[in-house]
Amino acid sequence: RLKHRSFSLDEQIRQIILLLEPQWSKKHLNFQLHLPHTIYIGDEELLSEVWLNLLDNGIKYSPKGGLIDISLIETQYTFQIYLRDQGPGMDKDTLSHIFEQFFQGDTSHKNEGAGLGLSIAKEIVELHGGTIRAESAHDTVTFTVTLPAS
């Protein structure tokens, strides 16, 4: 059962970035943030898992000195969150399976997780009535999370 409450979505994403600081500072990653103050009504604890999973993957697959770009756009009906990293990209086959349990497209990071993160993220986003998708082009991967405005 979701625990809906009002919280600052932009601040939540900033907090997750700070939480992961040891990982991204080791790789000298840079962040470009477009996170205007945004109040969202949803399950704060569950949604933090989504950003944790997406950012953890972004950091893991980014090259040293790379850039992670995060944007939050509020429209009349939705909140759209874009997380773009400069990882190695994914082929069409990997993209079509990325949200499946235990799927690991890049086996070089096999020891770093069970392949559950993205399937859990998808489940949480869908519980909120939203969608999540991944796109890959020219050595960038973009995850787009769309959440309905209450």
DSSP file with accessible surface (Angstrom, degrees, kcal/mol):
  #  RESIDUE AA STRUCTURE BP1 BP2  ACC     N-H-->O    O-->H-N    N-H-->O    O-->H-N    TCO  KAPPA ALPHA  PHI   PSI    X-CA   Y-CA   Z-CA
    1    1 A R              0   0  276      0, 0.0     2,-0.2     0, 0.0     0, 0.0   0.000 360.0 360.0 360.0 128.5    0.0    0.0    0.0
    2    2 A L        -     0   0   29    125,-0.1     2,-0.9     1,-0.1    41,-0.0  -0.463 360.0-142.5 -74.0 140.1    1.4    3.4   -1.0
    3    3 A K        -     0   0  135     -2,-0.2    41,-0.5     2,-0.0     2,-0.3  -0.811  23.9-159.8-101.7  89.0    1.9    6.0    1.6
    4    4 A H  E     +A   43   0A 109     -2,-0.9     2,-0.3    39,-0.2    39,-0.2  -0.562  26.1 144.8 -74.1 128.2    1.0    9.2   -0.2
    5    5 A R  E     -A   42   0A 139     37,-1.8    37,-2.1    -2,-0.3     2,-0.3  -0.975  50.6 -96.0-155.3 162.0    2.2   12.4    1.2
    6    6 A S  E     +A   41   0A  67     -2,-0.3     2,-0.3    35,-0.2    35,-0.2  -0.616  52.2 152.9 -82.6 131.2    3.5   15.7   -0.1
    7    7 A F  E     -A   40   0A  11     33,-2.5    33,-3.0    -2,-0.3     2,-0.9  -0.978  50.9 -91.8-152.6 166.2    7.3   16.2   -0.5
    8    8 A S  E  >  -A   39   0A  29     -2,-0.3     4,-2.0    31,-0.2    31,-0.2  -0.723  31.9-170.8 -85.3 107.0    9.9   18.1   -2.4
    9    9 A L  H  > S+     0   0    0     29,-2.3     4,-2.1    -2,-0.9     5,-0.2   0.901  85.4  51.5 -65.5 -42.0   10.8   15.9   -5.4
   10   10 A D  H  > S+     0   0    7     28,-0.7     4,-2.2     1,-0.2    -1,-0.2   0.922 110.9  48.4 -63.1 -40.8   13.8   18.0   -6.4
   11   11 A E  H  > S+     0   0   82     27,-0.3     4,-2.5     1,-0.2    -1,-0.2   0.888 107.8  55.5 -67.8 -36.6   15.2   17.9   -2.9
   12   12 A Q  H  X S+     0   0   15     -4,-2.0     4,-1.9     2,-0.2    -1,-0.2   0.935 108.4  47.4 -61.2 -44.4   14.8   14.2   -2.8
   13   13 A I  H  X S+     0   0    1     -4,-2.1     4,-2.2     1,-0.2    -2,-0.2   0.927 111.2  51.5 -64.7 -41.4   16.8   13.7   -6.0
   14   14 A R  H  X S+     0   0   80     -4,-2.2     4,-2.3     1,-0.2    -1,-0.2   0.901 108.0  52.8 -59.8 -41.2   19.5   16.1   -4.6
   15   15 A Q  H  X S+     0   0  100     -4,-2.5     4,-2.4     2,-0.2    -1,-0.2   0.883 107.9  50.3 -63.6 -38.6   19.7   14.0   -1.4
   16   16 A I  H  X S+     0   0   14     -4,-1.9     4,-1.9     2,-0.2    -1,-0.2   0.906 108.4  52.8 -66.9 -39.4   20.2   10.8   -3.3
   17   17 A I  H  < S+     0   0   13     -4,-2.2    -2,-0.2     1,-0.2    -1,-0.2   0.945 111.5  46.5 -59.6 -45.4   23.0   12.5   -5.3
   18   18 A L  H >< S+     0   0  107     -4,-2.3     3,-1.5     1,-0.2    -2,-0.2   0.899 108.6  55.6 -63.6 -40.3   24.7   13.5   -2.0
   19   19 A L  H 3< S+     0   0  111     -4,-2.4    -1,-0.2     1,-0.3    -2,-0.2   0.864 110.4  45.5 -59.2 -36.6   24.1    9.9   -0.6
   20   20 A L  T >X S+     0   0    8     -4,-1.9     4,-1.8     1,-0.2     3,-0.9   0.326  78.9 113.9 -91.2   8.8   26.0    8.5   -3.6
   21   21 A E  H <>  +     0   0   80     -3,-1.5     4,-2.8     1,-0.2     5,-0.3   0.851  69.0  59.2 -51.5 -41.7   28.9   11.1   -3.4
   22   22 A P  H 3> S+     0   0   65      0, 0.0     4,-1.2     0, 0.0    -1,-0.2   0.914 109.4  44.7 -57.6 -37.9   31.5    8.5   -2.4
   23   23 A Q  H <> S+     0   0   71     -3,-0.9     4,-0.8     2,-0.2    -2,-0.2   0.934 118.2  40.4 -70.6 -47.6   30.9    6.6   -5.7
   24   24 A W  H  <>S+     0   0   48     -4,-1.8     5,-2.3     1,-0.2     3,-0.3   0.841 111.3  55.3 -77.3 -27.7   30.7    9.6   -8.1
   25   25 A S  H ><5S+     0   0   42     -4,-2.8     3,-1.1    -5,-0.3    -1,-0.2   0.881 101.8  59.2 -71.6 -31.9   33.6   11.5   -6.5
   26   26 A K  H 3<5S+     0   0  155     -4,-1.2    -1,-0.2    -5,-0.3    -2,-0.2   0.831 112.1  40.2 -58.8 -34.2   35.9    8.4   -7.0
   27   27 A K  T 3<5S-     0   0   46     -4,-0.8    38,-3.0    -3,-0.3    39,-0.3   0.344 110.0-124.0 -98.3   5.0   35.2    8.6  -10.8
   28   28 A H  T < 5 +     0   0  134     -3,-1.1    -3,-0.2    -4,-0.3     2,-0.2   0.884  47.9 175.2  54.2  43.0   35.4   12.5  -10.8
   29   29 A L      < -     0   0    6     -5,-2.3     2,-0.3    36,-0.1    38,-0.2  -0.490  19.9-145.2 -80.0 150.3   31.9   12.7  -12.3
   30   30 A N  E     -b   67   0B  98     36,-2.8    38,-2.7    -2,-0.2     2,-0.4  -0.851   7.0-145.6-112.1 152.5   30.2   16.0  -12.9
   31   31 A F  E     -b   68   0B  47     -2,-0.3     2,-0.5    36,-0.2    38,-0.2  -0.943   8.7-164.5-120.4 139.4   26.5   16.7  -12.6
   32   32 A Q  E     -b   69   0B 107     36,-2.4    38,-2.8    -2,-0.4     2,-0.5  -0.990  23.3-169.1-117.4 114.9   24.4   19.1  -14.6
   33   33 A L  E     +b   70   0B  74     -2,-0.5     2,-0.4    36,-0.2    38,-0.2  -0.917  27.8 176.4-116.4 133.3   21.1   19.7  -12.7
   34   34 A H  E     +b   71   0B 104     36,-2.7    38,-2.4    -2,-0.5    -2,-0.0  -0.848  29.7 148.0-125.8  87.5   17.9   21.3  -13.7
   35   35 A L        -     0   0   10     -2,-0.4     3,-0.1    36,-0.2    38,-0.1  -0.687  24.2-171.8-127.3  78.1   15.8   20.7  -10.6
   36   36 A P        -     0   0   61      0, 0.0   -26,-0.2     0, 0.0    -2,-0.1  -0.340  48.1 -78.0 -66.2 153.2   13.3   23.5  -10.0
   37   37 A H        +     0   0  133    -27,-0.1     2,-0.4   -28,-0.1   -29,-0.0  -0.317  63.1 176.6 -54.6 122.9   11.4   23.4   -6.7
   38   38 A T        -     0   0    2     -3,-0.1   -29,-2.3    -2,-0.0   -28,-0.7  -0.975  22.6-154.1-139.8 122.2    8.7   20.7   -7.2
   39   39 A I  E     -A    8   0A  79     -2,-0.4     2,-0.3   -31,-0.2   -31,-0.2  -0.828  20.0-178.0 -95.8 130.2    6.2   19.4   -4.8
   40   40 A Y  E     -A    7   0A   6    -33,-3.0   -33,-2.5    -2,-0.5     2,-0.6  -0.950  22.4-141.2-127.3 148.2    4.9   15.9   -5.5
   41   41 A I  E     +A    6   0A  75     -2,-0.3     2,-0.3   -35,-0.2   -35,-0.2  -0.944  58.0  90.9-111.2 112.4    2.4   13.7   -3.7
   42   42 A G  E    S-A    5   0A   0    -37,-2.1   -37,-1.8    -2,-0.6     2,-1.1  -0.945  86.4 -47.3-172.5-168.2    3.4   10.1   -3.6
   43   43 A D  E  >  -A    4   0A   7     -2,-0.3     4,-2.7   -39,-0.2     5,-0.2  -0.725  48.1-168.5 -87.5  99.7    5.3    7.5   -1.6
   44   44 A E  H  > S+     0   0   58     -2,-1.1     4,-1.9   -41,-0.5    -1,-0.2   0.891  82.6  50.1 -58.1 -44.5    8.5    9.3   -0.7
   45   45 A E  H  > S+     0   0  137      1,-0.2     4,-1.0     2,-0.2    -1,-0.2   0.934 113.7  44.2 -63.6 -46.4   10.3    6.2    0.6
   46   46 A L  H >> S+     0   0   53      1,-0.2     4,-0.9     2,-0.2     3,-0.8   0.926 111.8  52.4 -66.0 -43.6    9.5    4.1   -2.5
   47   47 A L  H >X S+     0   0    0     -4,-2.7     4,-1.8     1,-0.3     3,-0.5   0.851 100.0  62.6 -64.7 -29.9   10.3    6.8   -5.0
   48   48 A S  H 3X S+     0   0   26     -4,-1.9     4,-2.4     1,-0.2    -1,-0.3   0.871  98.4  57.9 -61.7 -31.5   13.7    7.4   -3.4
   49   49 A E  H <X S+     0   0   81     -4,-1.0     4,-2.5    -3,-0.8    -1,-0.2   0.857 102.2  54.7 -63.6 -35.7   14.5    3.8   -4.4
   50   50 A V  H <X S+     0   0    0     -4,-0.9     4,-2.6    -3,-0.5     5,-0.2   0.964 111.8  41.8 -62.6 -51.3   13.8    4.7   -8.0
   51   51 A W  H  X S+     0   0    1     -4,-1.8     4,-2.8     1,-0.2     5,-0.3   0.891 113.6  54.2 -66.4 -35.7   16.4    7.6   -8.0
   52   52 A L  H  X S+     0   0   45     -4,-2.4     4,-2.4    -5,-0.2    -1,-0.2   0.941 112.0  43.7 -62.3 -46.5   18.8    5.5   -6.1
   53   53 A N  H  X S+     0   0   31     -4,-2.5     4,-2.2     2,-0.2    -2,-0.2   0.933 116.7  45.4 -63.6 -48.4   18.7    2.7   -8.6
   54   54 A L  H  X S+     0   0    4     -4,-2.6     4,-2.4     2,-0.2    -2,-0.2   0.927 117.2  43.6 -65.6 -43.0   18.9    5.0  -11.7
   55   55 A L  H  X S+     0   0    2     -4,-2.8     4,-2.8    -5,-0.2     5,-0.2   0.899 110.9  54.5 -70.4 -38.3   21.7    7.1  -10.3
   56   56 A D  H  X S+     0   0   47     -4,-2.4     4,-2.6    -5,-0.3    -1,-0.2   0.936 112.2  44.7 -59.4 -45.1   23.6    4.1   -9.0
   57   57 A N  H  X S+     0   0   26     -4,-2.2     4,-2.4     2,-0.2    -2,-0.2   0.918 111.6  53.1 -63.3 -44.4   23.5    2.7  -12.6
   58   58 A G  H  X S+     0   0    4     -4,-2.4     4,-0.9     1,-0.2    -2,-0.2   0.914 113.2  43.4 -58.0 -42.5   24.4    6.0  -14.1
   59   59 A I  H >< S+     0   0    5     -4,-2.8     3,-0.6     1,-0.2    -1,-0.2   0.933 112.3  53.4 -67.7 -45.3   27.4    6.3  -11.9
   60   60 A K  H 3< S+     0   0   29     -4,-2.6    -2,-0.2    -5,-0.2    -1,-0.2   0.886 116.9  36.4 -58.0 -42.1   28.4    2.7  -12.4
   61   61 A Y  H 3< S+     0   0   61     -4,-2.4    -1,-0.2    -5,-0.1    -2,-0.2   0.509  93.6 104.0 -95.4  -5.0   28.4    2.9  -16.2
   62   62 A S  S << S-     0   0    2     -4,-0.9    25,-0.2    -3,-0.6     3,-0.1  -0.534  72.7-118.5 -76.7 145.0   29.7    6.5  -16.6
   63   63 A P    >   -     0   0   64      0, 0.0     3,-2.2     0, 0.0    23,-0.1  -0.405  45.7 -78.8 -75.4 157.4   33.3    6.9  -17.7
   64   64 A K  T 3  S+     0   0  158      1,-0.3   -36,-0.2    -2,-0.1     3,-0.1  -0.301 122.3  16.8 -53.4 135.6   35.8    8.7  -15.4
   65   65 A G  T 3  S+     0   0   44    -38,-3.0    -1,-0.3     1,-0.2   -36,-0.1   0.553  98.8 145.5  76.2   8.7   35.2   12.5  -15.7
   66   66 A G    <   -     0   0    2     -3,-2.2   -36,-2.8   -39,-0.3     2,-0.4  -0.070  46.1-116.5 -75.3 176.5   31.8   11.9  -17.3
   67   67 A L  E     -b   30   0B  50    -38,-0.2     2,-0.5    -3,-0.1    19,-0.4  -0.942  14.7-162.1-119.3 134.8   28.7   14.0  -17.0
   68   68 A I  E     -b   31   0B   4    -38,-2.7   -36,-2.4    -2,-0.4     2,-0.5  -0.984  13.5-161.3-114.9 123.9   25.3   13.0  -15.5
   69   69 A D  E     -bC  32  84B  25     15,-2.9    15,-3.1    -2,-0.5     2,-0.4  -0.923   8.5-176.4-110.1 124.9   22.5   15.3  -16.5
   70   70 A I  E     +bC  33  83B   0    -38,-2.8   -36,-2.7    -2,-0.5     2,-0.4  -0.987   3.2 178.3-127.0 125.4   19.3   15.3  -14.5
   71   71 A S  E     -bC  34  82B  25     11,-2.3    11,-2.8    -2,-0.4     2,-0.5  -0.976  13.8-162.5-127.1 144.0   16.3   17.4  -15.4
   72   72 A L  E     - C   0  81B   0    -38,-2.4     2,-0.5    -2,-0.4     9,-0.2  -0.992  12.3-177.0-125.6 120.2   12.9   17.7  -13.8
   73   73 A I  E     - C   0  80B  69      7,-3.1     7,-3.2    -2,-0.5     2,-0.5  -0.984  10.8-157.0-124.2 125.0   10.1   19.2  -15.9
   74   74 A E  E     + C   0  79B 112     -2,-0.5     5,-0.2     5,-0.2     2,-0.2  -0.879  15.7 177.2-101.2 126.5    6.6   19.8  -14.6
   75   75 A T        -     0   0   58      3,-3.3    -2,-0.0    -2,-0.5    74,-0.0  -0.608  49.4 -88.7-112.6-177.1    3.7   20.1  -17.1
   76   76 A Q  S    S+     0   0  152     -2,-0.2     3,-0.1     1,-0.2    -2,-0.0   0.866 124.9  19.6 -60.4 -35.8    0.0   20.5  -16.4
   77   77 A Y  S    S+     0   0  162      1,-0.1    72,-2.9    71,-0.1     2,-0.3   0.550 124.0  34.0-113.5 -12.8   -0.5   16.7  -16.2
   78   78 A T  E     - D   0 148B  32     70,-0.3    -3,-3.3     2,-0.0     2,-0.5  -0.938  55.3-136.2-142.7 164.7    2.9   15.2  -15.5
   79   79 A F  E     -CD  74 147B   8     68,-2.9    68,-2.9    -2,-0.3     2,-0.5  -0.996  28.2-163.0-115.9 126.5    6.3   15.4  -13.8
   80   80 A Q  E     -CD  73 146B  47     -7,-3.2    -7,-3.1    -2,-0.5     2,-0.5  -0.963   5.7-170.0-116.6 127.3    9.0   14.2  -16.1
   81   81 A I  E     -CD  72 145B   0     64,-2.9    64,-2.9    -2,-0.5     2,-0.5  -0.975   3.7-166.1-117.9 123.5   12.4   13.3  -14.8
   82   82 A Y  E     -CD  71 144B  51    -11,-2.8   -11,-2.3    -2,-0.5     2,-0.5  -0.945   5.8-174.6-111.5 127.1   15.3   12.8  -17.2
   83   83 A L  E     -CD  70 143B   9     60,-2.6    60,-2.8    -2,-0.5     2,-0.5  -0.973  10.4-180.0-121.1 114.8   18.5   11.1  -16.1
   84   84 A R  E     +CD  69 142B  92    -15,-3.1   -15,-2.9    -2,-0.5     2,-0.3  -0.950   2.1 176.8-119.8 130.0   21.2   11.0  -18.8
   85   85 A D  E     - D   0 141B  11     56,-2.4    56,-1.8    -2,-0.5   -17,-0.2  -0.816  36.5-123.3-124.8 170.0   24.6    9.6  -18.5
   86   86 A Q        +     0   0   81    -19,-0.4    54,-0.1    -2,-0.3   -18,-0.1  -0.153  59.5 142.9-104.2  37.1   27.6    9.1  -20.8
   87   87 A G  S    S-     0   0    2    -25,-0.2   -25,-0.2    54,-0.2     3,-0.1   0.015  71.9 -82.5 -67.6-177.6   27.8    5.4  -20.3
   88   88 A P        -     0   0   81      0, 0.0    51,-0.3     0, 0.0    52,-0.1   0.557  67.5-125.0 -69.8  -4.6   28.7    2.9  -23.1
   89   89 A G        -     0   0   20     50,-0.2     2,-0.3    49,-0.1    52,-0.1  -0.129  20.0-103.5  82.2 171.4   25.1    2.9  -24.5
   90   90 A M        -     0   0   42     50,-0.3    46,-0.1    -3,-0.1    50,-0.1  -0.989  21.0-122.3-136.9 146.1   22.9   -0.2  -25.0
   91   91 A D     >  -     0   0   96     -2,-0.3     4,-2.6     1,-0.1     5,-0.2  -0.320  38.6 -98.9 -80.4 170.2   21.9   -2.1  -28.1
   92   92 A K  H  > S+     0   0  183      1,-0.2     4,-2.0     2,-0.2     5,-0.1   0.866 122.3  53.4 -58.5 -38.3   18.2   -2.6  -29.0
   93   93 A D  H  > S+     0   0   98      2,-0.2     4,-0.8     1,-0.2    -1,-0.2   0.941 110.4  46.0 -64.5 -45.8   18.1   -6.1  -27.5
   94   94 A T  H >> S+     0   0   19      1,-0.2     3,-1.3     2,-0.2     4,-1.1   0.940 111.6  52.7 -61.5 -45.9   19.4   -4.9  -24.2
   95   95 A L  H 3< S+     0   0   40     -4,-2.6     3,-0.4     1,-0.3     4,-0.3   0.868 104.9  55.5 -58.1 -37.0   17.0   -2.0  -24.2
   96   96 A S  H 3< S+     0   0   80     -4,-2.0    -1,-0.3     1,-0.2    -2,-0.2   0.683 118.8  32.3 -72.9 -15.8   14.0   -4.3  -24.8
   97   97 A H  H X< S+     0   0   57     -3,-1.3     3,-2.4    -4,-0.8    -1,-0.2   0.434  84.8 106.4-115.5  -2.4   14.9   -6.4  -21.7
   98   98 A I  T 3< S+     0   0   21     -4,-1.1    20,-0.2    -3,-0.4    21,-0.2   0.762  80.5  49.4 -58.6 -27.4   16.4   -3.8  -19.3
   99   99 A F  T 3  S+     0   0   37     -4,-0.3    -1,-0.3    19,-0.1     2,-0.3   0.366  87.6 108.4 -95.5   9.3   13.4   -3.7  -17.0
  100  100 A E  S X  S-     0   0   97     -3,-2.4     3,-1.6     1,-0.1    19,-0.2  -0.625  81.3 -96.2 -85.7 144.4   13.1   -7.5  -16.6
  101  101 A Q  T 3  S+     0   0  111     -2,-0.3    15,-0.2     1,-0.2     3,-0.1  -0.284 104.4   4.8 -58.4 138.7   14.1   -9.1  -13.3
  102  102 A F  T 3  S+     0   0  133     13,-1.3     2,-0.4     1,-0.2    -1,-0.2   0.432  91.3 141.1  68.4   2.5   17.6  -10.5  -13.2
  103  103 A F    <   -     0   0   56     -3,-1.6     2,-0.4    12,-0.6    -1,-0.2  -0.608  26.1-179.2 -77.3 130.9   18.5   -9.2  -16.6
  104  104 A Q        -     0   0   51     -2,-0.4     3,-0.1     1,-0.1     6,-0.1  -0.926  10.1-177.3-131.0 108.3   22.0   -7.8  -16.9
  105  105 A G  S    S+     0   0   37     -2,-0.4     2,-0.8     1,-0.2    -1,-0.1   0.909  79.4  46.8 -71.3 -42.2   23.0   -6.4  -20.2
  106  106 A D    >   -     0   0   53      1,-0.1     3,-1.3   -12,-0.0    -1,-0.2  -0.846  67.5-172.2-105.0 103.2   26.6   -5.6  -19.4
  107  107 A T  G >  S+     0   0   84     -2,-0.8     3,-1.6     1,-0.3     4,-0.2   0.577  71.7  84.0 -77.5  -3.6   28.0   -8.6  -17.7
  108  108 A S  G 3  S+     0   0   86      1,-0.3    -1,-0.3     2,-0.1     3,-0.2   0.719  95.9  44.9 -69.4 -16.2   31.3   -6.8  -16.8
  109  109 A H  G X  S+     0   0   36     -3,-1.3     3,-2.4     1,-0.1    -1,-0.3   0.140  77.7 123.9-108.8  20.8   29.4   -5.4  -13.7
  110  110 A K  G X   +     0   0  115     -3,-1.6     3,-1.0     1,-0.3    -1,-0.1   0.805  69.4  53.8 -52.9 -37.7   27.9   -8.8  -12.8
  111  111 A N  G 3  S+     0   0  167      1,-0.2    -1,-0.3    -3,-0.2     3,-0.1   0.482  95.2  72.2 -79.2  -0.6   29.2   -8.9   -9.3
  112  112 A E  G <  S-     0   0  107     -3,-2.4     2,-0.3     1,-0.2    -1,-0.2   0.358 109.4 -14.1 -98.9   4.5   27.7   -5.5   -8.5
  113  113 A G    <   -     0   0   42     -3,-1.0    -1,-0.2    -4,-0.2    -4,-0.0  -0.956  59.7-105.6 173.2 172.5   24.1   -6.5   -8.3
  114  114 A A        -     0   0   59     -2,-0.3   -12,-0.1    -3,-0.1    -1,-0.1   0.385  59.4-106.9 -99.3   2.0   21.4   -9.0   -9.0
  115  115 A G  S    S+     0   0   17    -14,-0.1   -13,-1.3   -13,-0.1   -12,-0.6   0.794  92.1 110.4  78.2  25.0   19.8   -7.3  -11.9
  116  116 A L     >  +     0   0   54    -15,-0.2     4,-2.5   -14,-0.2     5,-0.3   0.658  47.8  85.2-102.4 -22.2   16.7   -6.3   -9.8
  117  117 A G  H  > S+     0   0   19      1,-0.2     4,-2.6     2,-0.2     5,-0.1   0.888  93.2  41.4 -51.9 -51.0   17.2   -2.6   -9.5
  118  118 A L  H  > S+     0   0   16      2,-0.2     4,-2.4     1,-0.2    -1,-0.2   0.861 114.0  51.8 -72.7 -32.3   15.5   -1.5  -12.8
  119  119 A S  H  > S+     0   0   11    -19,-0.2     4,-2.2    -4,-0.2    -1,-0.2   0.907 112.7  46.8 -69.7 -36.2   12.6   -4.0  -12.5
  120  120 A I  H  X S+     0   0   70     -4,-2.5     4,-2.6     2,-0.2    -2,-0.2   0.932 111.2  51.5 -67.6 -43.8   12.0   -2.7   -9.0
  121  121 A A  H  X S+     0   0    0     -4,-2.6     4,-2.6    -5,-0.3     5,-0.2   0.930 110.5  49.1 -57.3 -45.3   12.2    0.9  -10.2
  122  122 A K  H  X S+     0   0   67     -4,-2.4     4,-2.7     1,-0.2    -1,-0.2   0.922 110.3  50.5 -61.3 -43.6    9.7    0.2  -13.0
  123  123 A E  H  X S+     0   0  114     -4,-2.2     4,-2.2     1,-0.2    -1,-0.2   0.917 111.5  47.7 -62.0 -43.4    7.3   -1.5  -10.5
  124  124 A I  H  X S+     0   0    9     -4,-2.6     4,-1.2     2,-0.2    -2,-0.2   0.930 112.5  48.5 -64.4 -45.2    7.4    1.5   -8.1
  125  125 A V  H ><>S+     0   0    0     -4,-2.6     5,-2.6     1,-0.2     3,-0.6   0.932 112.2  49.0 -61.9 -43.1    6.9    4.0  -11.0
  126  126 A E  H ><5S+     0   0   97     -4,-2.7     3,-2.0     1,-0.2    -1,-0.2   0.860 103.8  59.6 -66.9 -33.5    3.9    2.0  -12.3
  127  127 A L  H 3<5S+     0   0   99     -4,-2.2    -1,-0.2     1,-0.3    -2,-0.2   0.819 104.8  51.5 -61.1 -28.6    2.4    1.8   -8.7
  128  128 A H  T <<5S-     0   0   13     -4,-1.2    -1,-0.3    -3,-0.6    -2,-0.2   0.330 125.5-106.2 -87.9   5.2    2.4    5.6   -8.9
  129  129 A G  T < 5S+     0   0   58     -3,-2.0    -3,-0.2     1,-0.2    -2,-0.1   0.659  83.2 118.7  80.3  16.2    0.6    5.5  -12.3
  130  130 A G      < -     0   0    8     -5,-2.6     2,-0.3    -6,-0.2    -1,-0.2  -0.330  55.2-127.4-106.4-172.9    3.7    6.5  -14.2
  131  131 A T  E     -E  146   0B  78     15,-2.1    15,-2.9    -2,-0.1     2,-0.4  -0.937   9.7-161.0-133.3 157.1    6.0    5.1  -16.8
  132  132 A I  E     +E  145   0B  13     -2,-0.3     2,-0.3    13,-0.2    13,-0.2  -0.997  15.5 171.9-137.2 137.3    9.7    4.6  -17.1
  133  133 A R  E     -E  144   0B 112     11,-1.9    11,-2.7    -2,-0.4     2,-0.4  -0.982  19.7-143.4-143.8 158.8   11.7    4.1  -20.3
  134  134 A A  E     -E  143   0B  19     -2,-0.3     2,-0.3     9,-0.2     9,-0.2  -0.959  13.9-176.4-123.7 139.5   15.3    3.9  -21.5
  135  135 A E  E     -E  142   0B  92      7,-2.4     7,-2.9    -2,-0.4     2,-0.4  -0.978   5.6-163.4-131.2 149.2   16.8    5.3  -24.7
  136  136 A S  E     +E  141   0B  33     -2,-0.3     2,-0.3     5,-0.2     5,-0.2  -0.998  18.7 150.9-137.7 130.9   20.3    4.9  -25.9
  137  137 A A  E >   -E  140   0B  52      3,-2.1     3,-0.8    -2,-0.4   -48,-0.1  -0.937  64.8  -7.5-157.5 137.0   22.1    6.8  -28.6
  138  138 A H  T 3  S-     0   0  185     -2,-0.3   -49,-0.1     1,-0.3     3,-0.1   0.894 128.0 -45.5  46.0  57.8   25.8    7.8  -29.3
  139  139 A D  T 3  S+     0   0  108    -51,-0.3     2,-0.4     1,-0.2    -1,-0.3   0.816 116.9 107.2  58.2  32.5   27.2    6.7  -26.0
  140  140 A T  E <   - E   0 137B  40     -3,-0.8    -3,-2.1   -54,-0.1     2,-0.4  -0.992  50.7-159.9-134.1 147.3   24.5    8.2  -23.9
  141  141 A V  E     -DE  85 136B   8    -56,-1.8   -56,-2.4    -2,-0.4     2,-0.5  -0.996   8.5-166.3-124.2 130.4   21.7    6.5  -22.0
  142  142 A T  E     -DE  84 135B  12     -7,-2.9    -7,-2.4    -2,-0.4     2,-0.5  -0.983   4.9-164.1-121.2 124.6   18.6    8.4  -21.0
  143  143 A F  E     -DE  83 134B   8    -60,-2.8   -60,-2.6    -2,-0.5     2,-0.5  -0.921   8.8-162.8-102.2 131.4   16.1    7.2  -18.5
  144  144 A T  E     -DE  82 133B   0    -11,-2.7   -11,-1.9    -2,-0.5     2,-0.5  -0.974   4.8-170.5-118.5 119.0   12.8    9.1  -18.5
  145  145 A V  E     -DE  81 132B   0    -64,-2.9   -64,-2.9    -2,-0.5     2,-0.5  -0.946   4.1-168.1-107.6 124.6   10.4    8.7  -15.6
  146  146 A T  E     -DE  80 131B  19    -15,-2.9   -15,-2.1    -2,-0.5   -66,-0.2  -0.975   5.2-176.7-116.5 122.0    7.0   10.2  -16.1
  147  147 A L  E     -D   79   0B   0    -68,-2.9   -68,-2.9    -2,-0.5     2,-0.1  -0.945  28.2-115.0-115.6 138.4    4.7   10.6  -13.0
  148  148 A P  E     -D   78   0B  47      0, 0.0     2,-0.3     0, 0.0   -70,-0.3  -0.449  27.7-117.9 -71.5 143.0    1.2   11.9  -13.2
  149  149 A A              0   0   33    -72,-2.9  -109,-0.1    -2,-0.1   -73,-0.0  -0.619 360.0 360.0 -74.8 137.4    0.4   15.1  -11.5
  150  150 A S              0   0  118     -2,-0.3    -1,-0.1  -109,-0.0  -108,-0.0  -0.399 360.0 360.0 -68.5 360.0   -2.1   14.5   -8.7
